[in-house]
Amino acid sequence: MLSEPRSGRLAAWGNALLAGLASPDHVALAIVGEDAAHRVEGVPGEAGPVGLTLALGRLRALGTTGFRVALPAPGHPLGLSGPPEFNARALEAQEAVVCSGAAVGLVPEVYEVGPEGDVRVDVLWHCLAVREAPPADVPSLGEAERELAEALRDATAVLSRLDVAGSGPVAEAAIDAYRARVEGGGGEVLAPGYPPRAVRVLELAQRVGLLMSVAQENGHGGAVSASEMAARVEALRPVERVARRAQVAAYNAWVEERERGR
């Protein structure tokens, strides 16, 4: 969760496009990010894969009024509403975008192509039918913010108690480096049009997620016994779940505000 999910970029900038706050070309570049290219297959009315700009235009013409994010995990269909075929594809990718108003969704498939030393990442989005129903287990921004504050406190306490390397200076250095990259223009937390609270919640979710990933990537620390390792895994599992829920709430905030304002 250190870097934003591709579904988050597509949903956020797709919503900015729908709001008239960004041009189609700028939106496409923002979604692609550091990848080499993105294509979309299965777009209604198109015989083969098409570029992002055309795909987003077609989805808008189909009646799309907003883009939502789903970040499912085994046993937790976060943001999904069915049918089973779409849910299974999204669970395999661990992310998806659901188009409000059009009954379709997008699931990314990532390819690494090119010779060693010059590998590039291409993304093919699969456009599939979805069920128009409330998404599963998505909290409000207020709920997500409260849960995150508690999760960050609990995670720090658990990792410190188990003497995990990632709970101290290593984690803080990584978090500071991430924050400097964003503040220096290396990345935008959310696209234009999102409420400040959504930006705040997403930043906190990324901080919690980064703490988790650093803890997992920097060795076992003092948690060397099987029981200590099991305790750490059990402690981090609900924290990771909270961070994913908060990310979805933040990315979906634009759609939620728009629907409340109707």
Helices and strands as residue ranges (DSSP letters): H 6-18, H 24-32, E 37-41, E 50-51, H 52-61, E 66-70, H 84-93, E 96-100, E 104-113, E 120-129, H 141-161, G 165-167, H 169-181, I 182-186, H 196-217, H 226-251, H 253-260
